[in-house]
Amino acid sequence: MSGSKKKVLAICGSTRKNSTNEAILKGLAISYKEQLDLQLYTGLAELPHFNPDIEDAGLAQSVKDFRQMIQKADGVIICTPEYVFSLPGSLKNAIEWTVSTTVFLNKPTALIVASGMGEKAYESLILIMNTVGSKIGEHAAILIKGARSKFSDQGVPTDSQTKKDLEKMMNSLLQTINTHSS
Ligand SMILES: Cc1cc2nc3c(=O)[nH]c(=O)nc-3n(C[C@H](O)[C@H](O)[C@H](O)COP(=O)(O)O)c2cc1C
């Protein structure tokens, strides 16, 4: 029954057309459609640049919506490439908009860095999401190196280790969500 499905907000760190990271999220949405209502957040590129002064002056509707989507979700998946040994600026900007809030506090969260290399972004994303209070279960953060060659265009893993890692990650996220809501 769709009414009992857990809601997961999927945030893609790449705003590129034909993004591998977006394909991975879309692939997960299909694979887990019986258990989860996985909604892709599409507003990353529309968020204004973070500025703490704006908090007092009046927030853009896009920022309010983004925060509310995280707040309402049972869980969040962030899937991102590495850009210049760090997180893509647009993803970091989006996370900055949540720092003065508690929307990520205890939020069951899974992290995927799917990139050519990705170690620095992976390290950084774990640090950042722990800092905002996300609940990241064991095996819920994964690094997929050489990502472009490991997925079909539909985001289906073509590599057995990657498939296993994704399954473990999703199981961990589902377990954290279920523990959290029980
Ligand atoms: C500006 C720029 C910088 C990049 N820097 C890195 C990097 O530091 N490390 C890395 O692993 N890949 C780097 N890449 C490669 C991307 O991570 C890779 O193309 C990835 O597949 C993009 O993800 P997407 O297909 O979801 O857009 C960079 C790509 C661009 C466009």
The ligand as an SDF file (V2000), in Angstrom:
LIG
                    3D

 31 33  0  0  0  0  0  0  0  0999 V2000
   34.6820   20.7710  -12.6600 C   0  0  0  0  0  0  0  0  0  0  0  0
   34.9040   19.3180  -12.4280 C   0  0  0  0  0  0  0  0  0  0  0  0
   35.8010   18.8920  -11.4780 C   0  0  0  0  0  0  0  0  0  0  0  0
   35.9600   17.5260  -11.2180 C   0  0  0  0  0  0  0  0  0  0  0  0
   36.8010   17.1390  -10.2210 N   0  0  0  0  0  0  0  0  0  0  0  0
   36.8350   15.8460   -9.8580 C   0  0  0  0  0  0  0  0  0  0  0  0
   37.5730   15.4390   -8.7150 C   0  0  0  0  0  0  0  0  0  0  0  0
   38.2160   16.2150   -8.0250 O   0  0  0  0  0  0  0  0  0  0  0  0
   37.5170   14.1170   -8.3750 N   0  0  0  0  0  0  0  0  0  0  0  0
   36.7960   13.1930   -9.0780 C   0  0  0  0  0  0  0  0  0  0  0  0
   36.7310   12.0330   -8.6820 O   0  0  0  0  0  0  0  0  0  0  0  0
   36.1150   13.5610  -10.1880 N   0  0  0  0  0  0  0  0  0  0  0  0
   36.1250   14.8530  -10.5870 C   0  0  0  0  0  0  0  0  0  0  0  0
   35.3860   15.2420  -11.6650 N   0  0  0  0  0  0  0  0  0  0  0  0
   34.7320   14.2120  -12.4650 C   0  0  0  0  0  0  0  0  0  0  0  0
   33.3030   13.9510  -12.0080 C   0  0  0  0  0  0  0  0  0  0  0  0
   33.2480   13.6020  -10.6640 O   0  0  0  0  0  0  0  0  0  0  0  0
   32.7150   12.8340  -12.8330 C   0  0  0  0  0  0  0  0  0  0  0  0
   32.6250   13.2800  -14.1550 O   0  0  0  0  0  0  0  0  0  0  0  0
   31.3480   12.3760  -12.3590 C   0  0  0  0  0  0  0  0  0  0  0  0
   30.9530   11.2640  -13.0920 O   0  0  0  0  0  0  0  0  0  0  0  0
   30.3000   13.4490  -12.5140 C   0  0  0  0  0  0  0  0  0  0  0  0
   29.1190   12.9890  -11.9320 O   0  0  0  0  0  0  0  0  0  0  0  0
   27.7360   13.0980  -12.7160 P   0  0  0  0  0  0  0  0  0  0  0  0
   27.8540   12.1570  -13.8880 O   0  0  0  0  0  0  0  0  0  0  0  0
   26.7200   12.6410  -11.7300 O   0  0  0  0  0  0  0  0  0  0  0  0
   27.5580   14.5100  -13.1400 O   0  0  0  0  0  0  0  0  0  0  0  0
   35.2350   16.5910  -11.9600 C   0  0  0  0  0  0  0  0  0  0  0  0
   34.3490   17.0300  -12.9440 C   0  0  0  0  0  0  0  0  0  0  0  0
   34.1620   18.3730  -13.1740 C   0  0  0  0  0  0  0  0  0  0  0  0
   33.1660   18.8110  -14.2100 C   0  0  0  0  0  0  0  0  0  0  0  0
  1  2  1  0
  2  3  1  0
  2 30  2  0
  3  4  2  0
  4  5  1  0
  4 28  1  0
  5  6  2  0
  6  7  1  0
  6 13  1  0
  7  8  2  0
  7  9  1  0
  9 10  1  0
 10 11  2  0
 10 12  1  0
 12 13  2  0
 13 14  1  0
 14 15  1  0
 14 28  1  0
 15 16  1  0
 16 17  1  0
 16 18  1  0
 18 19  1  0
 18 20  1  0
 20 21  1  0
 20 22  1  0
 22 23  1  0
 23 24  1  0
 24 25  2  0
 24 26  1  0
 24 27  1  0
 28 29  2  0
 29 30  1  0
 30 31  1  0
M  END
$$$$
